[in-house]
Amino acid sequence: MKHLSTIMIAAMAGALAIATLTPSGLAQDAAAAVKARQDVMKSNGATNGRISKSDNAKAIADDANILVGNAKKLATLWPANSITPDSNAKPEIWQNMADFTAKLKAFEAAATQLAAVAAKGDVQAAKDAQKAVGGACGACHQAFRGPLKGK
């Protein structure tokens, strides 16, 4: 009887694994990844906008730390071929993952540098450091982002 229970549990686990690999399951995973990275990108845009307009060193430092956290999240949001009709991602991301990953790391490094500079309280130096963040964003978007949907 115990052997039969083990077989039934194994069969149920196998069925569950197959169910999660169905095209429907993959589509849900792609949609979730697209939504998550779009949320992070919107946060990046809003955060960079606040930094550009701010003269408050503490607020800039707080926002710089948001960018650092977002950079770390972005590295996890690109499962294989996670493109949906709502995605702005180009297929080139998965065709040249090494370059894409390098660009994500450049964004993280620029955001980390901005956070370090902003923590010192020099607003102008932080705004100068923000230029590198914008450059890293632009380099990645130019290579790997298609036209924005619905814009």
CNS distance restraints for C-alpha pairs under 8 A (distance, minus, plus):
assign (resid   1 and name CA) (resid   5 and name CA) 6.40 0.50 0.50
assign (resid   2 and name CA) (resid   6 and name CA) 6.39 0.50 0.50
assign (resid   3 and name CA) (resid   7 and name CA) 6.33 0.50 0.50
assign (resid   4 and name CA) (resid   8 and name CA) 6.17 0.50 0.50
assign (resid   5 and name CA) (resid   9 and name CA) 6.13 0.50 0.50
assign (resid   6 and name CA) (resid  10 and name CA) 6.15 0.50 0.50
assign (resid   7 and name CA) (resid  11 and name CA) 6.09 0.50 0.50
assign (resid   8 and name CA) (resid  12 and name CA) 6.14 0.50 0.50
assign (resid   9 and name CA) (resid  13 and name CA) 6.14 0.50 0.50
assign (resid  10 and name CA) (resid  14 and name CA) 6.16 0.50 0.50
assign (resid  11 and name CA) (resid  15 and name CA) 6.18 0.50 0.50
assign (resid  12 and name CA) (resid  16 and name CA) 6.15 0.50 0.50
assign (resid  13 and name CA) (resid  17 and name CA) 6.19 0.50 0.50
assign (resid  14 and name CA) (resid  18 and name CA) 6.21 0.50 0.50
assign (resid  15 and name CA) (resid  19 and name CA) 6.09 0.50 0.50
assign (resid  16 and name CA) (resid  20 and name CA) 6.32 0.50 0.50
assign (resid  17 and name CA) (resid  21 and name CA) 6.50 0.50 0.50
assign (resid  18 and name CA) (resid  22 and name CA) 6.53 0.50 0.50
assign (resid  19 and name CA) (resid  25 and name CA) 7.18 0.50 0.50
assign (resid  20 and name CA) (resid  25 and name CA) 5.09 0.50 0.50
assign (resid  20 and name CA) (resid  26 and name CA) 7.37 0.50 0.50
assign (resid  21 and name CA) (resid  25 and name CA) 5.76 0.50 0.50
assign (resid  21 and name CA) (resid  26 and name CA) 6.24 0.50 0.50
assign (resid  22 and name CA) (resid  26 and name CA) 6.30 0.50 0.50
assign (resid  23 and name CA) (resid  27 and name CA) 5.98 0.50 0.50
assign (resid  24 and name CA) (resid  28 and name CA) 6.24 0.50 0.50
assign (resid  25 and name CA) (resid  29 and name CA) 6.29 0.50 0.50
assign (resid  26 and name CA) (resid  30 and name CA) 6.16 0.50 0.50
assign (resid  27 and name CA) (resid  31 and name CA) 6.06 0.50 0.50
assign (resid  27 and name CA) (resid  84 and name CA) 7.96 0.50 0.50
assign (resid  28 and name CA) (resid  32 and name CA) 6.08 0.50 0.50
assign (resid  29 and name CA) (resid  33 and name CA) 6.14 0.50 0.50
assign (resid  29 and name CA) (resid  82 and name CA) 7.66 0.50 0.50
assign (resid  30 and name CA) (resid  34 and name CA) 6.09 0.50 0.50
assign (resid  30 and name CA) (resid  79 and name CA) 7.48 0.50 0.50
assign (resid  30 and name CA) (resid  81 and name CA) 7.65 0.50 0.50
assign (resid  30 and name CA) (resid  82 and name CA) 4.38 0.50 0.50
assign (resid  30 and name CA) (resid  83 and name CA) 6.25 0.50 0.50
assign (resid  30 and name CA) (resid  84 and name CA) 6.76 0.50 0.50
assign (resid  31 and name CA) (resid  35 and name CA) 6.11 0.50 0.50
assign (resid  31 and name CA) (resid  82 and name CA) 7.33 0.50 0.50
assign (resid  31 and name CA) (resid  83 and name CA) 7.64 0.50 0.50
assign (resid  31 and name CA) (resid  84 and name CA) 6.37 0.50 0.50
assign (resid  32 and name CA) (resid  36 and name CA) 6.05 0.50 0.50
assign (resid  33 and name CA) (resid  37 and name CA) 6.15 0.50 0.50
assign (resid  33 and name CA) (resid  77 and name CA) 5.60 0.50 0.50
assign (resid  33 and name CA) (resid  78 and name CA) 6.79 0.50 0.50
assign (resid  33 and name CA) (resid  79 and name CA) 7.38 0.50 0.50
assign (resid  33 and name CA) (resid  82 and name CA) 6.69 0.50 0.50
assign (resid  34 and name CA) (resid  38 and name CA) 6.04 0.50 0.50
assign (resid  34 and name CA) (resid  77 and name CA) 7.75 0.50 0.50
assign (resid  34 and name CA) (resid  82 and name CA) 6.81 0.50 0.50
assign (resid  34 and name CA) (resid  83 and name CA) 6.95 0.50 0.50
assign (resid  34 and name CA) (resid  84 and name CA) 7.25 0.50 0.50
assign (resid  34 and name CA) (resid  86 and name CA) 7.60 0.50 0.50
assign (resid  34 and name CA) (resid  87 and name CA) 6.01 0.50 0.50
assign (resid  35 and name CA) (resid  39 and name CA) 6.11 0.50 0.50
assign (resid  36 and name CA) (resid  40 and name CA) 6.36 0.50 0.50
assign (resid  36 and name CA) (resid  77 and name CA) 7.09 0.50 0.50
assign (resid  37 and name CA) (resid  41 and name CA) 6.06 0.50 0.50
assign (resid  37 and name CA) (resid  74 and name CA) 6.54 0.50 0.50
assign (resid  37 and name CA) (resid  77 and name CA) 6.08 0.50 0.50
assign (resid  38 and name CA) (resid  42 and name CA) 6.06 0.50 0.50
assign (resid  39 and name CA) (resid  43 and name CA) 6.17 0.50 0.50
assign (resid  40 and name CA) (resid  44 and name CA) 6.15 0.50 0.50
assign (resid  40 and name CA) (resid  70 and name CA) 6.14 0.50 0.50
assign (resid  40 and name CA) (resid  73 and name CA) 7.83 0.50 0.50
assign (resid  40 and name CA) (resid  74 and name CA) 7.28 0.50 0.50
assign (resid  41 and name CA) (resid  45 and name CA) 6.23 0.50 0.50
assign (resid  42 and name CA) (resid  46 and name CA) 6.19 0.50 0.50
assign (resid  43 and name CA) (resid  47 and name CA) 5.87 0.50 0.50
assign (resid  43 and name CA) (resid  70 and name CA) 7.98 0.50 0.50
assign (resid  44 and name CA) (resid  48 and name CA) 5.97 0.50 0.50
assign (resid  44 and name CA) (resid  67 and name CA) 6.26 0.50 0.50
assign (resid  44 and name CA) (resid  70 and name CA) 7.25 0.50 0.50
assign (resid  45 and name CA) (resid  49 and name CA) 6.10 0.50 0.50
assign (resid  46 and name CA) (resid  50 and name CA) 6.25 0.50 0.50
assign (resid  47 and name CA) (resid  51 and name CA) 6.29 0.50 0.50
assign (resid  47 and name CA) (resid  63 and name CA) 5.91 0.50 0.50
assign (resid  47 and name CA) (resid  64 and name CA) 7.88 0.50 0.50
assign (resid  47 and name CA) (resid  66 and name CA) 7.50 0.50 0.50
assign (resid  47 and name CA) (resid  67 and name CA) 7.26 0.50 0.50
assign (resid  48 and name CA) (resid  52 and name CA) 6.17 0.50 0.50
assign (resid  48 and name CA) (resid  63 and name CA) 7.75 0.50 0.50
assign (resid  48 and name CA) (resid 130 and name CA) 7.92 0.50 0.50
assign (resid  49 and name CA) (resid  53 and name CA) 6.42 0.50 0.50
assign (resid  50 and name CA) (resid  54 and name CA) 5.98 0.50 0.50
assign (resid  50 and name CA) (resid  60 and name CA) 7.81 0.50 0.50
assign (resid  50 and name CA) (resid  63 and name CA) 7.73 0.50 0.50
assign (resid  51 and name CA) (resid  59 and name CA) 7.72 0.50 0.50
assign (resid  51 and name CA) (resid  60 and name CA) 5.38 0.50 0.50
assign (resid  51 and name CA) (resid  63 and name CA) 6.82 0.50 0.50
assign (resid  51 and name CA) (resid  64 and name CA) 7.93 0.50 0.50
assign (resid  51 and name CA) (resid 127 and name CA) 7.45 0.50 0.50
assign (resid  52 and name CA) (resid 127 and name CA) 6.90 0.50 0.50
assign (resid  54 and name CA) (resid  59 and name CA) 7.38 0.50 0.50
assign (resid  54 and name CA) (resid  60 and name CA) 6.80 0.50 0.50
assign (resid  55 and name CA) (resid  60 and name CA) 7.81 0.50 0.50
assign (resid  55 and name CA) (resid 123 and name CA) 6.33 0.50 0.50
assign (resid  56 and name CA) (resid  60 and name CA) 6.22 0.50 0.50
assign (resid  56 and name CA) (resid 123 and name CA) 7.05 0.50 0.50
assign (resid  57 and name CA) (resid  61 and name CA) 6.14 0.50 0.50
assign (resid  57 and name CA) (resid 118 and name CA) 6.44 0.50 0.50
assign (resid  57 and name CA) (resid 119 and name CA) 7.62 0.50 0.50
assign (resid  57 and name CA) (resid 121 and name CA) 5.00 0.50 0.50
assign (resid  57 and name CA) (resid 122 and name CA) 6.57 0.50 0.50
assign (resid  57 and name CA) (resid 123 and name CA) 5.39 0.50 0.50
assign (resid  58 and name CA) (resid  62 and name CA) 6.15 0.50 0.50
assign (resid  58 and name CA) (resid 118 and name CA) 7.66 0.50 0.50
assign (resid  58 and name CA) (resid 119 and name CA) 7.44 0.50 0.50
assign (resid  58 and name CA) (resid 121 and name CA) 6.99 0.50 0.50
assign (resid  59 and name CA) (resid  63 and name CA) 6.13 0.50 0.50
assign (resid  60 and name CA) (resid  64 and name CA) 5.99 0.50 0.50
assign (resid  60 and name CA) (resid 118 and name CA) 6.29 0.50 0.50
assign (resid  60 and name CA) (resid 123 and name CA) 7.66 0.50 0.50
assign (resid  60 and name CA) (resid 126 and name CA) 7.61 0.50 0.50
assign (resid  61 and name CA) (resid  65 and name CA) 6.31 0.50 0.50
assign (resid  61 and name CA) (resid 114 and name CA) 7.97 0.50 0.50
assign (resid  61 and name CA) (resid 115 and name CA) 5.67 0.50 0.50
assign (resid  61 and name CA) (resid 118 and name CA) 4.73 0.50 0.50
assign (resid  61 and name CA) (resid 119 and name CA) 5.43 0.50 0.50
assign (resid  61 and name CA) (resid 121 and name CA) 7.86 0.50 0.50
assign (resid  62 and name CA) (resid  66 and name CA) 6.55 0.50 0.50
assign (resid  62 and name CA) (resid 115 and name CA) 7.98 0.50 0.50
assign (resid  63 and name CA) (resid  67 and name CA) 6.47 0.50 0.50
assign (resid  64 and name CA) (resid  68 and name CA) 6.43 0.50 0.50
assign (resid  64 and name CA) (resid 111 and name CA) 6.34 0.50 0.50
assign (resid  64 and name CA) (resid 112 and name CA) 7.58 0.50 0.50
assign (resid  64 and name CA) (resid 114 and name CA) 6.12 0.50 0.50
assign (resid  64 and name CA) (resid 115 and name CA) 4.78 0.50 0.50
assign (resid  64 and name CA) (resid 118 and name CA) 7.27 0.50 0.50
assign (resid  65 and name CA) (resid  69 and name CA) 6.27 0.50 0.50
assign (resid  65 and name CA) (resid 111 and name CA) 7.67 0.50 0.50
assign (resid  65 and name CA) (resid 112 and name CA) 7.62 0.50 0.50
assign (resid  65 and name CA) (resid 115 and name CA) 5.78 0.50 0.50
assign (resid  66 and name CA) (resid  70 and name CA) 6.10 0.50 0.50
assign (resid  67 and name CA) (resid  71 and name CA) 6.05 0.50 0.50
assign (resid  67 and name CA) (resid 108 and name CA) 7.88 0.50 0.50
assign (resid  67 and name CA) (resid 111 and name CA) 5.86 0.50 0.50
assign (resid  68 and name CA) (resid  72 and name CA) 6.48 0.50 0.50
assign (resid  68 and name CA) (resid 108 and name CA) 5.99 0.50 0.50
assign (resid  68 and name CA) (resid 111 and name CA) 5.28 0.50 0.50
assign (resid  68 and name CA) (resid 112 and name CA) 5.74 0.50 0.50
assign (resid  68 and name CA) (resid 115 and name CA) 7.58 0.50 0.50
assign (resid  69 and name CA) (resid  73 and name CA) 6.39 0.50 0.50
assign (resid  70 and name CA) (resid  74 and name CA) 6.14 0.50 0.50
assign (resid  71 and name CA) (resid  75 and name CA) 6.82 0.50 0.50
assign (resid  71 and name CA) (resid 104 and name CA) 7.06 0.50 0.50
assign (resid  71 and name CA) (resid 105 and name CA) 7.88 0.50 0.50
assign (resid  71 and name CA) (resid 107 and name CA) 6.68 0.50 0.50
assign (resid  71 and name CA) (resid 108 and name CA) 5.05 0.50 0.50
assign (resid  71 and name CA) (resid 111 and name CA) 7.65 0.50 0.50
assign (resid  72 and name CA) (resid  76 and name CA) 7.57 0.50 0.50
assign (resid  72 and name CA) (resid 108 and name CA) 6.99 0.50 0.50
assign (resid  73 and name CA) (resid  77 and name CA) 6.90 0.50 0.50
assign (resid  74 and name CA) (resid  78 and name CA) 7.66 0.50 0.50
assign (resid  74 and name CA) (resid 104 and name CA) 7.46 0.50 0.50
assign (resid  75 and name CA) (resid 101 and name CA) 7.42 0.50 0.50
assign (resid  75 and name CA) (resid 104 and name CA) 6.79 0.50 0.50
assign (resid  78 and name CA) (resid  82 and name CA) 6.44 0.50 0.50
assign (resid  80 and name CA) (resid  94 and name CA) 6.65 0.50 0.50
assign (resid  81 and name CA) (resid  91 and name CA) 7.18 0.50 0.50
assign (resid  81 and name CA) (resid  94 and name CA) 6.59 0.50 0.50
assign (resid  83 and name CA) (resid  87 and name CA) 5.53 0.50 0.50
assign (resid  83 and name CA) (resid  88 and name CA) 7.99 0.50 0.50
assign (resid  83 and name CA) (resid  89 and name CA) 6.67 0.50 0.50
assign (resid  83 and name CA) (resid  91 and name CA) 7.78 0.50 0.50
assign (resid  86 and name CA) (resid 149 and name CA) 6.54 0.50 0.50
assign (resid  87 and name CA) (resid 149 and name CA) 7.50 0.50 0.50
assign (resid  88 and name CA) (resid 145 and name CA) 5.55 0.50 0.50
assign (resid  88 and name CA) (resid 146 and name CA) 5.05 0.50 0.50
assign (resid  88 and name CA) (resid 147 and name CA) 6.29 0.50 0.50
assign (resid  88 and name CA) (resid 148 and name CA) 5.74 0.50 0.50
assign (resid  88 and name CA) (resid 149 and name CA) 6.64 0.50 0.50
assign (resid  89 and name CA) (resid  93 and name CA) 7.30 0.50 0.50
assign (resid  89 and name CA) (resid 144 and name CA) 6.15 0.50 0.50
assign (resid  89 and name CA) (resid 145 and name CA) 4.83 0.50 0.50
assign (resid  89 and name CA) (resid 146 and name CA) 5.85 0.50 0.50
assign (resid  90 and name CA) (resid 144 and name CA) 5.27 0.50 0.50
assign (resid  90 and name CA) (resid 145 and name CA) 5.48 0.50 0.50
assign (resid  90 and name CA) (resid 146 and name CA) 5.63 0.50 0.50
assign (resid  91 and name CA) (resid  95 and name CA) 6.58 0.50 0.50
assign (resid  91 and name CA) (resid 144 and name CA) 7.84 0.50 0.50
assign (resid  92 and name CA) (resid  96 and name CA) 5.83 0.50 0.50
assign (resid  92 and name CA) (resid  97 and name CA) 7.91 0.50 0.50
assign (resid  92 and name CA) (resid 144 and name CA) 6.35 0.50 0.50
assign (resid  93 and name CA) (resid  97 and name CA) 5.47 0.50 0.50
assign (resid  93 and name CA) (resid 100 and name CA) 5.88 0.50 0.50
assign (resid  93 and name CA) (resid 144 and name CA) 5.96 0.50 0.50
assign (resid  96 and name CA) (resid 100 and name CA) 6.37 0.50 0.50
assign (resid  97 and name CA) (resid 101 and name CA) 5.85 0.50 0.50
assign (resid  98 and name CA) (resid 102 and name CA) 6.17 0.50 0.50
assign (resid  99 and name CA) (resid 103 and name CA) 6.25 0.50 0.50
assign (resid 100 and name CA) (resid 104 and name CA) 6.33 0.50 0.50
assign (resid 100 and name CA) (resid 140 and name CA) 7.17 0.50 0.50
assign (resid 100 and name CA) (resid 144 and name CA) 7.54 0.50 0.50
assign (resid 101 and name CA) (resid 105 and name CA) 6.18 0.50 0.50
assign (resid 102 and name CA) (resid 106 and name CA) 6.17 0.50 0.50
assign (resid 103 and name CA) (resid 107 and name CA) 6.30 0.50 0.50
assign (resid 103 and name CA) (resid 136 and name CA) 6.83 0.50 0.50
assign (resid 103 and name CA) (resid 139 and name CA) 7.35 0.50 0.50
assign (resid 103 and name CA) (resid 140 and name CA) 5.79 0.50 0.50
assign (resid 104 and name CA) (resid 108 and name CA) 6.30 0.50 0.50
assign (resid 104 and name CA) (resid 136 and name CA) 8.00 0.50 0.50
assign (resid 104 and name CA) (resid 140 and name CA) 7.49 0.50 0.50
assign (resid 105 and name CA) (resid 109 and name CA) 6.05 0.50 0.50
assign (resid 106 and name CA) (resid 110 and name CA) 6.11 0.50 0.50
assign (resid 106 and name CA) (resid 136 and name CA) 6.09 0.50 0.50
assign (resid 107 and name CA) (resid 111 and name CA) 6.07 0.50 0.50
assign (resid 107 and name CA) (resid 133 and name CA) 6.02 0.50 0.50
assign (resid 107 and name CA) (resid 136 and name CA) 5.00 0.50 0.50
assign (resid 107 and name CA) (resid 137 and name CA) 6.40 0.50 0.50
assign (resid 108 and name CA) (resid 112 and name CA) 5.99 0.50 0.50
assign (resid 109 and name CA) (resid 113 and name CA) 6.12 0.50 0.50
assign (resid 110 and name CA) (resid 114 and name CA) 6.12 0.50 0.50
assign (resid 110 and name CA) (resid 129 and name CA) 7.50 0.50 0.50
assign (resid 110 and name CA) (resid 130 and name CA) 7.68 0.50 0.50
assign (resid 110 and name CA) (resid 132 and name CA) 5.72 0.50 0.50
assign (resid 110 and name CA) (resid 133 and name CA) 5.06 0.50 0.50
assign (resid 110 and name CA) (resid 136 and name CA) 7.23 0.50 0.50
assign (resid 111 and name CA) (resid 115 and name CA) 6.16 0.50 0.50
assign (resid 111 and name CA) (resid 130 and name CA) 7.64 0.50 0.50
assign (resid 111 and name CA) (resid 133 and name CA) 5.85 0.50 0.50
assign (resid 112 and name CA) (resid 116 and name CA) 6.27 0.50 0.50
assign (resid 113 and name CA) (resid 117 and name CA) 6.19 0.50 0.50
assign (resid 113 and name CA) (resid 129 and name CA) 7.02 0.50 0.50
assign (resid 114 and name CA) (resid 118 and name CA) 5.89 0.50 0.50
assign (resid 114 and name CA) (resid 126 and name CA) 5.95 0.50 0.50
assign (resid 114 and name CA) (resid 129 and name CA) 5.17 0.50 0.50
assign (resid 114 and name CA) (resid 130 and name CA) 5.99 0.50 0.50
assign (resid 114 and name CA) (resid 133 and name CA) 7.66 0.50 0.50
assign (resid 115 and name CA) (resid 119 and name CA) 6.01 0.50 0.50
assign (resid 115 and name CA) (resid 126 and name CA) 7.93 0.50 0.50
assign (resid 116 and name CA) (resid 120 and name CA) 6.96 0.50 0.50
assign (resid 117 and name CA) (resid 121 and name CA) 7.40 0.50 0.50
assign (resid 117 and name CA) (resid 122 and name CA) 7.21 0.50 0.50
assign (resid 117 and name CA) (resid 125 and name CA) 6.64 0.50 0.50
assign (resid 117 and name CA) (resid 126 and name CA) 5.53 0.50 0.50
assign (resid 117 and name CA) (resid 129 and name CA) 7.22 0.50 0.50
assign (resid 118 and name CA) (resid 122 and name CA) 6.29 0.50 0.50
assign (resid 118 and name CA) (resid 123 and name CA) 6.78 0.50 0.50
assign (resid 118 and name CA) (resid 125 and name CA) 7.41 0.50 0.50
assign (resid 118 and name CA) (resid 126 and name CA) 4.95 0.50 0.50
assign (resid 122 and name CA) (resid 126 and name CA) 6.22 0.50 0.50
assign (resid 123 and name CA) (resid 127 and name CA) 6.22 0.50 0.50
assign (resid 124 and name CA) (resid 128 and name CA) 6.19 0.50 0.50
assign (resid 125 and name CA) (resid 129 and name CA) 6.18 0.50 0.50
assign (resid 126 and name CA) (resid 130 and name CA) 6.09 0.50 0.50
assign (resid 127 and name CA) (resid 131 and name CA) 6.82 0.50 0.50
assign (resid 128 and name CA) (resid 132 and name CA) 7.72 0.50 0.50
assign (resid 129 and name CA) (resid 133 and name CA) 7.11 0.50 0.50
assign (resid 130 and name CA) (resid 134 and name CA) 6.37 0.50 0.50
assign (resid 131 and name CA) (resid 135 and name CA) 6.12 0.50 0.50
assign (resid 132 and name CA) (resid 136 and name CA) 6.12 0.50 0.50
assign (resid 133 and name CA) (resid 137 and name CA) 6.22 0.50 0.50
assign (resid 134 and name CA) (resid 138 and name CA) 6.04 0.50 0.50
assign (resid 135 and name CA) (resid 139 and name CA) 6.06 0.50 0.50
assign (resid 136 and name CA) (resid 140 and name CA) 6.38 0.50 0.50
assign (resid 137 and name CA) (resid 141 and name CA) 6.12 0.50 0.50
assign (resid 138 and name CA) (resid 142 and name CA) 5.87 0.50 0.50
assign (resid 139 and name CA) (resid 143 and name CA) 6.43 0.50 0.50
assign (resid 140 and name CA) (resid 144 and name CA) 5.76 0.50 0.50
assign (resid 140 and name CA) (resid 145 and name CA) 7.33 0.50 0.50
assign (resid 141 and name CA) (resid 145 and name CA) 4.65 0.50 0.50
assign (resid 141 and name CA) (resid 146 and name CA) 7.80 0.50 0.50
